[in-house]
Amino acid sequence: MNEVKLAIMGGEGTGKSALTVRFLTKRFIGEYASNFESIYNKYLCLEGKQLNLEIYDPCSQSQKAKVSLTTELHWADGFVVVYDISDRSSFAFAKALIYRIREPQTSHCKRAVEPAVLLVGNKQDLCHVREVGCEEGQKLALDNRCQFCELSAAEQSLEVEVMFTRIVKDILTNFKLKEKRRPSGSKSVAKLINNVFGKRRKSV
Ligand SMILES: Nc1nc2c(ncn2[C@@H]2O[C@H](COP(=O)(O)OP(=O)(O)OP(=O)(O)O)[C@@H](O)[C@H]2O)c(=O)[nH]1
């Protein structure tokens, strides 16, 4: 069974828990305990594969501390980065998180394929007090090789499910890419060893 690890990141109060709980239970519960972090498990069947999806929902901490992301970058196969469309500062924080995730990978962890990222503008139901334009979110996502959507955890159960399915599919695509790269890598090492020892044998 494939293990898929997804981290839900974003500023305080952007709706990370609301999105996670909506996906897991199809319900919107107004308030969530925010002083502890959780890892949820969900079994899924996607593209004919059985998956064990682990979702990491961090507790609210100082935004400055969370932008380091060191543990998450090593743990997660993909990220959902959430901001609140009615709160510009949460968009600035989402931007900082995305820049951190997209930093040259070798500087913080070695990956064959960069992690999948989906940027989410949550609380679309508050569009009458919108502070972040939809096109700003789209541009940030496009510039940083991320998927993008706007939705409302409060009002849209189906959209939330589609959003999670999209990021999990992207992660599965990355797994396939990694698989493709691995055999060719080992082949070239084998070829190299063969070349070196083959030549030596010939010259004896
Ligand atoms: N109007 C509206 N409110 C929402 C939506 N999603 C979440 N909220 C509210 O926003 C507040 C914060 O939601 P949480 O899910 O606790 O946000 P969080 O990002 O997990 O918060 P922290 O863990 O404290 O960082 C709560 O009062 C939710 O009811 C939404 O789509 N629309």
The ligand as an SDF file (V2000), in Angstrom:
LIG
                    3D

 32 34  0  0  0  0  0  0  0  0999 V2000
  -16.3250   32.1660    7.0140 N   0  0  0  0  0  0  0  0  0  0  0  0
  -15.5060   31.1230    7.0610 C   0  0  0  0  0  0  0  0  0  0  0  0
  -14.8830   30.8240    8.1990 N   0  0  0  0  0  0  0  0  0  0  0  0
  -14.0470   29.7650    8.2020 C   0  0  0  0  0  0  0  0  0  0  0  0
  -13.8070   28.9660    7.0420 C   0  0  0  0  0  0  0  0  0  0  0  0
  -12.8930   28.0140    7.3530 N   0  0  0  0  0  0  0  0  0  0  0  0
  -12.6020   28.1950    8.6520 C   0  0  0  0  0  0  0  0  0  0  0  0
  -13.2920   29.2440    9.1580 N   0  0  0  0  0  0  0  0  0  0  0  0
  -13.2480   29.7650   10.5320 C   0  0  0  0  0  0  0  0  0  0  0  0
  -11.9580   30.3100   10.7390 O   0  0  0  0  0  0  0  0  0  0  0  0
  -11.5600   30.0790   12.0840 C   0  0  0  0  0  0  0  0  0  0  0  0
  -10.2300   29.3460   12.1000 C   0  0  0  0  0  0  0  0  0  0  0  0
  -10.4120   28.0680   11.5530 O   0  0  0  0  0  0  0  0  0  0  0  0
   -9.4270   26.8740   11.8850 P   0  0  0  0  0  0  0  0  0  0  0  0
   -9.8050   25.7110   11.0620 O   0  0  0  0  0  0  0  0  0  0  0  0
   -9.3250   26.6790   13.3550 O   0  0  0  0  0  0  0  0  0  0  0  0
   -8.0770   27.5180   11.3500 O   0  0  0  0  0  0  0  0  0  0  0  0
   -6.5900   26.9670   11.5540 P   0  0  0  0  0  0  0  0  0  0  0  0
   -5.8090   27.4590   10.4180 O   0  0  0  0  0  0  0  0  0  0  0  0
   -6.5990   25.4860   11.7900 O   0  0  0  0  0  0  0  0  0  0  0  0
   -6.2410   27.7280   12.8890 O   0  0  0  0  0  0  0  0  0  0  0  0
   -4.9220   27.5330   13.8100 P   0  0  0  0  0  0  0  0  0  0  0  0
   -4.7370   26.0500   14.0500 O   0  0  0  0  0  0  0  0  0  0  0  0
   -5.2950   28.2860   15.0560 O   0  0  0  0  0  0  0  0  0  0  0  0
   -3.8040   28.1510   13.0960 O   0  0  0  0  0  0  0  0  0  0  0  0
  -12.6890   29.3070   12.7670 C   0  0  0  0  0  0  0  0  0  0  0  0
  -13.5100   30.2190   13.4510 O   0  0  0  0  0  0  0  0  0  0  0  0
  -13.4490   28.6840   11.5910 C   0  0  0  0  0  0  0  0  0  0  0  0
  -14.7990   28.4950   11.8860 O   0  0  0  0  0  0  0  0  0  0  0  0
  -14.4910   29.3190    5.8350 C   0  0  0  0  0  0  0  0  0  0  0  0
  -14.3470   28.7010    4.7730 O   0  0  0  0  0  0  0  0  0  0  0  0
  -15.3190   30.4150    5.9100 N   0  0  0  0  0  0  0  0  0  0  0  0
  1  2  1  0
  2  3  2  0
  2 32  1  0
  3  4  1  0
  4  5  2  0
  4  8  1  0
  5  6  1  0
  5 30  1  0
  6  7  2  0
  7  8  1  0
  8  9  1  0
  9 10  1  0
  9 28  1  0
 10 11  1  0
 11 12  1  0
 11 26  1  0
 12 13  1  0
 13 14  1  0
 14 15  2  0
 14 16  1  0
 14 17  1  0
 17 18  1  0
 18 19  2  0
 18 20  1  0
 18 21  1  0
 21 22  1  0
 22 23  2  0
 22 24  1  0
 22 25  1  0
 26 27  1  0
 26 28  1  0
 28 29  1  0
 30 31  2  0
 30 32  1  0
M  END
$$$$
